Amino acid sequence: GLLTMGSVLKVTTDGFDTSPIRRGAWISKNVVGNTLAPPPANVSSIEPDTSGATTIRQQMALHQENASCATCHRSIDPYGFALEGFDAVGQERTRYRVSRPHGGTFGFQREGHFSLAGEVDSSGQLEGKEFADVRGLKKILLANEKKIAYNFMKQFFEYANGRPPSLAERITL
């Protein structure tokens, strides 16, 4: 389905680590049609904790103690958390991977140069409804199919015309 397209999952990572913020922002803007403001200049990004000491959810909870961060993250995080069930190349996963030191060489190792870490939690809440994973999120999104269809038409219009639709064109869409 649309929410599991490998290209979307890949473009919203850094090649090894996933980013629920990048993925959530992409889905929120491009699929759902939410308008997202850029992050404030004085707010630093969340750096992944490669030691595995904290989960991405714990790191994001700390980040959201800033009220201006929390406002935007409400319309980003649920989508990103739902996609955490997929790794950086779009394969389904149940556990995170943590990079292992490899001594400066990338000799072949059947198990790769990583160790399995904590369990992936793809659950969340959107519009007061709970979901367990991306399939549950998809059901919530498709319950409002007109909103999703409108956003796809608007995206296609922008692509085809090279500009956003005017107010009159949005009403027609």
C-alpha positions in Angstrom: 0.0 0.0 0.0 0.9 3.6 -0.2 2.1 3.9 3.4 4.7 1.1 2.8 6.2 2.4 -0.4 9.9 1.7 -0.2 10.9 5.0 -1.8 9.1 7.0 0.8 10.5 5.0 3.6 14.0 5.3 2.2 14.0 9.0 1.5 12.9 9.7 5.0 16.0 8.1 6.6 19.7 8.8 6.7 20.5 5.4 5.1 20.9 3.5 8.4 18.6 5.0 11.0 15.0 5.7 10.6 13.5 9.1 11.6 9.9 9.1 12.9 10.0 12.8 12.7 11.0 12.9 9.0 8.6 10.1 8.1 5.8 11.6 10.1 6.3 15.0 8.6 6.3 13.6 5.0 3.0 11.6 5.6 1.4 14.5 7.5 2.1 17.0 4.6 2.0 14.8 1.5 -0.7 12.3 2.3 -2.9 13.9 4.9 -2.4 17.5 3.7 -1.5 19.2 7.0 0.3 22.5 6.8 3.6 22.3 8.7 5.6 25.2 9.9 9.4 24.8 9.9 11.0 24.2 13.3 12.0 27.2 15.3 15.6 28.2 14.7 16.6 27.9 18.3 15.5 24.3 18.7 18.1 21.6 18.1 17.2 18.3 16.3 17.1 15.0 18.1 20.2 13.0 17.6 19.8 9.3 17.7 21.0 7.5 20.8 23.1 4.7 19.3 24.0 3.3 22.7 20.4 2.1 23.1 20.1 3.7 26.5 16.9 5.5 25.6 14.2 4.9 23.0 13.2 7.3 20.3 9.9 7.8 22.1 11.7 8.8 25.3 14.0 11.2 23.4 11.0 12.8 21.6 9.1 13.1 24.9 12.0 15.1 26.3 12.1 17.2 23.1 8.4 18.0 23.5 8.8 19.5 26.9 9.3 22.7 24.9 5.7 23.8 24.3 6.4 25.1 20.8 7.9 21.7 19.8 4.9 19.8 21.2 2.4 21.8 19.2 3.9 20.7 15.8 4.8 17.2 16.9 1.1 16.3 17.6 0.6 16.5 13.8 3.8 14.6 13.0 4.6 11.9 15.5 1.7 9.5 15.2 2.4 9.0 11.5 6.1 8.6 12.1 5.6 6.1 15.0 3.4 4.0 12.8 6.2 3.7 10.2 8.8 2.6 12.8 7.7 -1.0 11.9 9.9 -0.5 8.8 13.7 -0.2 8.7 15.7 2.3 6.7 15.2 0.3 3.4 11.5 -0.5 4.0 11.7 -4.0 5.4 9.3 -4.8 8.2 11.0 -5.1 11.6 10.1 -5.9 15.2 13.4 -4.7 16.8 15.8 -1.8 16.3 19.4 -2.4 15.1 22.4 -0.8 16.8 25.7 -0.5 14.8 28.6 -2.5 16.1 32.3 -1.5 15.9 33.9 -3.3 12.9 37.6 -2.6 13.4 37.9 -0.4 10.3 37.0 -3.2 7.9 33.7 -4.3 6.5 34.5 -8.0 6.1 31.5 -10.2 5.4 29.5 -11.2 8.5 26.4 -13.2 8.0 24.6 -11.3 10.8 25.9 -7.9 9.6 27.7 -5.2 11.6 24.9 -4.5 14.0 23.2 -6.0 17.1 19.5 -6.2 17.7 18.2 -3.8 20.4 14.8 -2.9 21.8 11.4 -3.8 20.5 9.8 -1.4 17.9 6.6 0.2 19.1 4.5 1.3 16.1 1.5 2.2 18.2 0.0 5.7 18.6 -3.1 7.8 18.7 -4.7 10.0 16.1 -7.9 11.9 16.3 -8.7 10.2 19.6 -8.4 6.8 18.0 -5.7 4.3 19.0 -3.7 2.2 16.5 -1.2 -0.6 16.9 0.7 -0.3 13.7 0.7 1.2 10.2 -2.3 -1.0 9.2 -4.3 0.6 12.0 -3.2 4.1 11.1 -4.2 3.4 7.5 -7.8 2.4 8.6 -8.1 5.7 10.6 -6.8 7.7 7.6 -9.2 6.0 5.1 -12.2 6.6 7.4 -11.9 10.2 6.1 -11.4 9.3 2.4 -12.6 12.6 1.1 -9.8 14.5 2.9 -7.2 12.1 1.6 -8.6 12.2 -2.0 -8.7 16.0 -1.9 -5.1 16.1 -0.8 -4.0 13.7 -3.6 -5.9 15.8 -6.2 -4.2 19.0 -4.8 -0.8 17.3 -4.9 -1.4 16.1 -8.5 -2.6 19.6 -9.5 0.6 21.2 -8.1 2.8 18.6 -9.9 1.0 19.0 -13.2 0.7 22.8 -13.1 3.9 23.7 -11.3 2.0 25.9 -8.8 -0.4 25.5 -6.0 -4.1 25.9 -6.9 -5.8 29.2 -6.4 -8.8 29.5 -4.0 -11.3 29.0 -6.8 -9.3 25.9 -8.0 -9.2 24.5 -4.5 -13.0 24.8 -4.3 -13.4 23.0 -7.6 -11.0 20.3 -6.5 
